[in-house]
Amino acid sequence: MALNEALNEQKSVLVAALEQDDTGPLEELLPELRAADIAEILEGILEEDDDASTVFSLLNLLSIERRANVYGYLPAEAQEELAEAMSDETLLALFEEMGSDERADLFNLLDEDRREGLLRRMARQEREDIKRLASYEEGTAGAVMTSDYVAIPSGMTVSQALMRVRQTAPDAETVYQIYVLDEEGRLAGTMSLRQLMVARPGARVDDLMIKDVISVRVDDPQEEAARLVARYDLLAVPVIDAEERLVGIVTYDDAMDVAESEATEDIHKGMSIGQLEDGVSRVPLWSLYRKRVIWLVLLVFANLFSGAGIAYFEDIITAQVALVFFLPLLIGSGGNAGAQAATLMVRGMAIGDVGLKDWGKLLGRELLVAGSLGVTMAVAVAPIGILRGGEAVAMVVAMSMVTIVLFGSLLGMCLPFLLNRVGWDPATASAPLVTTLIDASGVLIYFSIATAILSGL
């Protein structure tokens, strides 16, 4: 059975049991479900029914520890809706069991008065931690890091370090990577739990730790943390402040969430869609319209240049009507080639495979590849040109195909670099923008070649 079908069936069982006030199926099914699956079921219930009472009834059947775990899997909109209906006492109990990063995210969803009221009721250490984590700018490594990590002071022996790990591990998000700090709290080194467990009890941690630590700054972009986790296969990457003090870690699961979010954002930008606040099935219709309409309207006016170009060459079109047959073919081919080149460059820049320093080398490679593609496509379409308009028209179509594909590919390759140079997101250069620019340029190229070759015939 597919996962979605299974979850829908389980949701029906849970809702029916609640409606009949039958706790038997609930007590039997809930312990078997994973926290992420429970969260998805609760989200589906919220979408179908604005009344959150059913969701609260299900959550209240869980222990506070499991409830906090489930809550962390809910989308921000659902978390905010449920938090508004909770009492301060319930919310504080939930905060105590949530991970520090998830707690800070939920805290930022609350209104200012609610936040101030909750802070006054927290213990000093917990209050300072949540204020610090909630203060980092969205999109930075600090905004996705957690302060629940295992750290030991330098100078310890292995046996002393193991004792410290046992004391701090219950509250840590991961215990497999241990960070060694100097007297000022600066990151001095790191070591794995395996290293610590197999080492001699009397050995010193400073002699075993890795001193060349891969880390990110607290104000670095969150995608940089995700990139380092993926590149070096890290379980977590430490986050340091300007004084190189350890302030948190970004774990691999948070890095995966960042990578998914960034990939989704790039895909949306690549099709000229603004960033959505929620999933496409949940975002309000007005927001979905607003995110799509701006670029579409701008591109409509940009396409007017294509019409102006056709009007300018009206005489040659009237004399050689067969040229119109090949116009969509040529323009589409140039747009497709340009979109391919832009996609390759945008993705290469996103994963760090290419940079501005590689522009010259990539330009030479694209000239060779695009030229070869253009010639191949010209050979494929030339026979159709002969059949439709004779040898002269076939020559125009073949030359135009080579030129337009070459121009489109070079434009698609160069535009992401240009946008990156002026500080814009290179993803903006993908399909719609590149295609629109090539449409207008292709019309001018095609009919200029046609005029030069056919005007004397």
Secondary structure, DSSP 8 states (H G I E B T S, - for coil): --HHHHHHHHHHHHHHHHHTT-HHHHHHHGGGS-HHHHHHHHHHHHHH-S-THHHHHHHHTS-HHHHHHHHHHS-HHHHHHHHHHS-HHHHHHHHHHS-HHHHHHHHHHS-HHHHHHHHHTS-HHHHHHHHHHHTS-TTBHHHH-BS--EEEETT-BHHHHHHHHHHHGGG-S--SEEEEE-TTSBEEEEEEHHHHHHS-TTSBHHHHSBSS---EETTSBHHHHHHHHHHHT-SEEEEE-TT-BEEEEEEHHHHHHHHHHHHHHHHHHHTT----SS-TTTS-HHHHHHHHHHHHHHHHHHTHHHHHHHHHTHHHHHH-THHHHHHHHHHHHHHHHHHHHHHHHHHHHHTTS--GGGHHHHHHHHHHHHHHHHHHHHHHHHHHHHHHH-HHHHHHHHHHHHHHHHHHHHHHHHHHHHHHHTT--GGGGSHHHHHHHHHHHHHHHHHHHHHHHHTT-
